[in-house]
Amino acid sequence: MAAHVVEEMLTRYDISAPESALKALREVLQEIILFGLHEGGFFESVAFYGGTALRVLHGLNRFSEDLDFSLRPSVESIELDAFGDAVENCLRRFEVEATFRRSPTQSPGGIAAAQIRTEPLRGILSLSPPSGLEGLAKGFPQNQTLRIKLEVDTGGARNFHEEIAYPLFPIPFPLRTMTLPCLFAGKMHALLCRQWGKRIKGRDWYDCLWFLRKKIAVNLSYLEAKLRQSGHWTSSHALQEDDVLRLYRERVSRLDVESAKKDLYPFLLDSSDLDHWDRALFESLEKRFLFEG
């Protein structure tokens, strides 16, 4: 049964090469992990957000690496260790060996983290390879592992709106997530405030374009809370639409578009999406923003 379900999940992808097969396996494992977290009661305390939420729940056309969550407003803290057995046992039912390890310390930003380490060549790929993976499994290194990071924002910016969504794989199940305007607000916070260093995260800009094409509004009050939490908005007056647009213009003026594209290529299903990326494109987006709250 497990092999049949994984095979069905993999039919959504091009798995003709090891690189694309690994990306597909990562996403399948993310979905099984979400199901395991649901079984463990995780979503009573958190809401799902970030790029993987957009991918799994809303069809964002790019791959994503991590599973990101935020504590709900009424929840004071969370012990990630309490959910490790649920995740490991769920993966084991799908013949995937895995270990769940919580990070011993929280990051300065109040991020509680854990890592799920899996070995695709043990279990499902060695015992009963899904159709199309028989030959590819032989091409993977014997010590091939996939690591999926799980992060929970425990900070004070929690005035988001939430809803229940239903992923369809591995079976339909309910999970709690932020509404799309709050997801956009979280993405705008990352776009405006993320420290670039030597690597601009082009995924932030790609996702911003996705929201704008869908005509999703930015939840202004949640964005303000996120900006105040990170110290990027300290004014005594409430954040206004013009303030967001000004911050956006400043960010665009420093954007290295080629670096952003370079970051994106490994995550895209079709790199032609980036053929016409330039600074003028992002400057033109300013007039397309919508706001709520």
C-alpha positions as CSV (number, residue, x, y, z in Angstrom):
1,M,0.0,0.0,0.0
2,A,2.8,2.4,0.9
3,A,4.7,1.8,-2.3
4,H,1.4,2.4,-4.3
5,V,0.8,5.7,-2.6
6,V,4.4,6.9,-3.1
7,E,4.2,5.8,-6.7
8,E,1.0,7.8,-7.2
9,M,2.6,10.9,-5.6
10,L,5.6,10.6,-7.9
11,T,3.5,10.5,-11.0
12,R,3.1,14.3,-10.7
13,Y,6.8,14.8,-11.5
14,D,9.4,14.3,-14.2
15,I,11.7,11.7,-12.6
16,S,13.7,10.9,-15.7
17,A,17.0,12.1,-14.1
18,P,18.5,11.6,-10.6
19,E,18.5,15.3,-9.9
20,S,14.8,15.8,-10.7
21,A,14.0,12.5,-8.9
22,L,15.6,13.7,-5.7
23,K,13.6,16.9,-5.9
24,A,10.5,14.9,-6.3
25,L,11.4,12.6,-3.5
26,R,12.1,15.6,-1.2
27,E,8.6,17.0,-1.9
28,V,6.9,13.7,-1.4
29,L,8.7,13.3,2.0
30,Q,7.6,16.9,2.9
31,E,4.0,15.9,2.4
32,I,4.4,12.7,4.4
33,I,6.0,14.6,7.2
34,L,3.2,17.1,7.2
35,F,0.8,14.2,7.5
36,G,2.8,12.8,10.4
37,L,2.8,16.2,12.1
38,H,-1.0,16.3,11.7
39,E,-1.3,12.8,13.3
40,G,0.8,14.1,16.2
41,G,-1.5,17.1,16.8
42,F,1.1,19.6,15.7
43,F,-1.4,21.9,14.0
44,E,-3.3,22.6,17.2
45,S,-0.3,24.8,18.1
46,V,1.0,26.2,14.8
47,A,0.1,27.5,11.4
48,F,1.9,26.5,8.2
49,Y,3.5,29.3,6.1
50,G,6.4,30.0,3.7
51,G,7.4,28.8,0.3
52,T,6.5,25.1,0.9
53,A,3.0,26.1,2.1
54,L,2.5,28.0,-1.1
55,R,3.8,25.0,-3.1
56,V,1.8,22.3,-1.3
57,L,-1.4,24.2,-0.7
58,H,-1.6,26.7,-3.6
59,G,0.4,25.2,-6.5
60,L,3.4,27.6,-6.5
61,N,5.5,26.5,-9.5
62,R,8.8,26.0,-7.8
63,F,10.3,23.6,-5.3
64,S,11.0,24.6,-1.7
65,E,13.4,23.2,0.8
66,D,12.1,23.7,4.4
67,L,8.9,23.4,6.4
68,D,8.1,26.7,8.1
69,F,5.5,27.3,10.8
70,S,4.5,30.0,13.3
71,L,3.1,29.6,16.8
72,R,-0.6,30.5,17.0
73,P,-1.5,33.6,19.1
74,S,-2.8,31.6,22.0
75,V,0.2,29.3,22.3
76,E,3.1,30.2,24.6
77,S,5.7,27.7,23.6
78,I,6.2,24.4,21.8
79,E,8.4,21.3,22.4
80,L,9.4,19.9,19.1
81,D,10.6,16.7,20.6
82,A,7.0,15.8,21.4
83,F,6.4,15.3,17.6
84,G,9.4,13.4,16.6
85,D,7.9,9.9,17.2
86,A,4.8,10.8,15.1
87,V,7.0,11.9,12.2
88,E,9.3,8.9,12.3
89,N,6.5,6.4,12.7
90,C,4.5,8.0,9.8
91,L,7.6,7.9,7.5
92,R,8.2,4.3,8.6
93,R,4.7,3.3,7.5
94,F,5.8,4.5,4.0
95,E,8.9,2.4,4.3
96,V,11.2,5.4,4.8
97,E,13.8,5.3,7.6
98,A,14.2,8.7,9.2
99,T,15.5,10.4,12.4
100,F,13.9,13.5,13.9
101,R,16.4,15.7,15.8
102,R,15.5,19.0,17.5
103,S,18.1,21.8,17.5
104,P,19.4,22.2,21.1
105,T,19.2,26.0,20.9
106,Q,16.8,28.6,19.5
107,S,18.1,31.2,17.1
108,P,18.2,34.8,18.2
109,G,15.0,35.5,16.2
110,G,13.1,33.0,18.3
111,I,13.2,30.1,15.8
112,A,12.8,26.6,17.2
113,A,14.2,24.1,14.7
114,A,14.5,20.4,14.0
115,Q,15.9,18.3,11.2
116,I,14.4,15.2,9.7
117,R,17.1,13.1,8.1
118,T,16.0,10.4,5.7
119,E,17.7,7.7,3.7
120,P,15.8,7.1,0.4
121,L,17.9,4.0,-0.5
122,R,16.7,2.3,2.6
123,G,13.1,1.1,2.7
124,I,10.9,2.3,-0.2
125,L,13.6,2.4,-2.9
126,S,15.4,-0.8,-1.9
127,L,12.3,-3.0,-1.1
128,S,9.7,-2.0,-3.6
129,P,10.9,0.9,-5.9
130,P,8.0,2.9,-7.3
131,S,7.6,2.7,-11.1
132,G,10.2,4.7,-12.8
133,L,12.7,4.7,-9.9
134,E,14.0,1.2,-10.3
135,G,16.9,2.3,-12.5
136,L,17.4,5.7,-10.9
137,A,17.9,4.1,-7.4
138,K,20.9,2.3,-8.7
139,G,22.4,5.6,-9.7
140,F,22.1,7.2,-6.3
141,P,25.1,7.0,-3.9
142,Q,24.6,4.3,-1.3
143,N,24.8,6.9,1.5
144,Q,22.4,9.3,-0.2
145,T,20.4,11.2,2.4
146,L,17.8,13.9,2.3
147,R,17.6,16.4,5.1
148,I,14.4,18.5,5.6
149,K,14.5,21.4,8.1
150,L,11.5,22.2,10.2
151,E,11.4,25.7,11.8
152,V,8.8,27.3,14.1
153,D,8.7,31.0,14.6
154,T,8.0,31.6,18.3
155,G,8.3,35.4,18.2
156,G,5.6,37.9,19.1
157,A,4.3,38.7,15.6
158,R,1.2,36.5,15.6
159,N,-1.7,38.7,14.6
160,F,-2.1,36.7,11.5
161,H,-5.4,35.2,10.2
162,E,-5.6,31.5,9.7
163,E,-7.7,28.9,7.9
164,I,-7.9,25.1,7.5
165,A,-6.6,23.7,4.2
166,Y,-6.6,20.1,2.9
167,P,-3.5,18.7,1.2
168,L,-4.5,15.7,-0.9
169,F,-1.4,13.6,-0.3
170,P,-0.6,11.1,1.0
171,I,-4.3,11.1,1.9
172,P,-6.6,14.2,2.3
173,F,-6.1,15.6,5.8
174,P,-6.6,19.0,7.5
175,L,-3.9,21.4,8.5
176,R,-3.8,25.0,9.8
177,T,-2.2,27.6,7.6
178,M,-2.2,31.4,7.3
179,T,-4.5,33.1,4.8
180,L,-3.0,34.2,1.5
181,P,-2.8,37.9,2.5
182,C,-0.9,37.0,5.6
183,L,1.3,34.6,3.7
184,F,2.1,37.5,1.4
185,A,2.8,39.7,4.3
186,G,5.3,37.2,5.6
187,K,6.9,37.0,2.2
188,M,7.2,40.8,2.0
189,H,8.9,40.8,5.3
190,A,11.5,38.4,4.0
191,L,11.9,40.3,0.7
192,L,12.3,43.7,2.5
193,C,14.5,42.5,5.4
194,R,16.4,39.4,4.6
195,Q,20.2,39.8,4.9
196,W,21.6,39.1,1.5
197,G,25.3,38.8,2.1
198,K,26.7,37.1,-1.0
199,R,23.5,35.4,-2.0
200,I,20.3,37.2,-2.9
201,K,17.4,34.9,-2.3
202,G,15.7,35.1,-5.7
203,R,12.9,32.9,-4.4
204,D,11.5,35.9,-2.4
205,W,11.1,37.8,-5.6
206,Y,9.7,34.9,-7.6
207,D,7.1,34.4,-4.9
208,C,6.3,38.1,-4.8
209,L,5.5,37.9,-8.5
210,W,3.3,34.9,-7.9
211,F,1.2,36.8,-5.3
212,L,0.9,39.8,-7.6
213,R,-0.2,37.7,-10.5
214,K,-2.9,36.2,-8.3
215,K,-4.0,39.7,-7.2
216,I,-3.5,38.8,-3.5
217,A,-3.4,41.7,-1.1
218,V,-0.7,42.2,1.6
219,N,-2.1,42.1,5.1
220,L,-0.7,45.4,6.4
221,S,-1.1,44.9,10.1
222,Y,0.7,41.5,10.1
223,L,3.5,42.9,8.0
224,E,3.9,45.8,10.5
225,A,4.1,43.3,13.4
226,K,6.8,41.3,11.6
227,L,8.7,44.5,10.8
228,R,8.5,45.7,14.4
229,Q,9.6,42.3,15.7
230,S,12.7,42.3,13.5
231,G,13.5,46.0,14.3
232,H,12.9,47.2,10.7
233,W,10.0,49.4,11.6
234,T,10.4,51.6,14.7
235,S,8.3,54.6,13.9
236,S,5.6,55.7,16.3
237,H,3.0,55.8,13.6
238,A,1.3,52.7,12.1
239,L,2.8,51.3,8.9
240,Q,1.0,52.7,5.8
241,E,0.8,51.6,2.3
242,D,3.2,54.3,1.1
243,D,5.7,53.2,3.7
244,V,5.7,49.7,2.3
245,L,6.1,51.0,-1.3
246,R,9.0,53.2,-0.2
247,L,10.7,50.3,1.5
248,Y,10.1,48.2,-1.7
249,R,11.6,50.8,-3.9
250,E,14.7,51.0,-1.8
251,R,15.1,47.2,-1.9
252,V,14.7,47.1,-5.7
253,S,17.3,49.8,-6.1
254,R,19.9,47.4,-4.6
255,L,18.7,44.2,-6.3
256,D,21.2,42.3,-8.3
257,V,18.8,40.6,-10.7
258,E,21.4,38.1,-12.1
259,S,22.3,36.9,-8.6
260,A,18.6,36.5,-7.8
261,K,18.1,34.4,-10.9
262,K,21.2,32.3,-10.1
263,D,19.6,31.4,-6.7
264,L,16.4,30.4,-8.3
265,Y,17.5,28.0,-11.1
266,P,17.8,24.9,-8.9
267,F,14.2,25.3,-7.7
268,L,12.4,25.9,-11.0
269,L,10.4,23.5,-13.1
270,D,10.8,25.9,-16.1
271,S,13.7,28.4,-16.1
272,S,12.1,30.3,-19.0
273,D,10.1,32.0,-16.3
274,L,13.1,34.2,-15.8
275,D,13.8,35.1,-19.4
276,H,12.6,38.7,-19.0
277,W,13.7,39.4,-15.5
278,D,15.4,42.8,-15.1
279,R,15.3,45.8,-12.7
280,A,12.6,47.5,-14.8
281,L,10.3,44.6,-14.3
282,F,10.5,44.9,-10.5
283,E,10.2,48.7,-10.6
284,S,7.0,48.3,-12.6
285,L,5.4,46.1,-10.0
286,E,5.1,48.9,-7.4
287,K,1.7,50.0,-8.8
288,R,0.3,46.4,-8.7
289,F,0.4,46.0,-4.9
290,L,-2.9,45.7,-3.1
291,F,-3.3,46.0,0.7
292,E,-5.8,44.9,3.4
293,G,-6.0,45.4,7.1
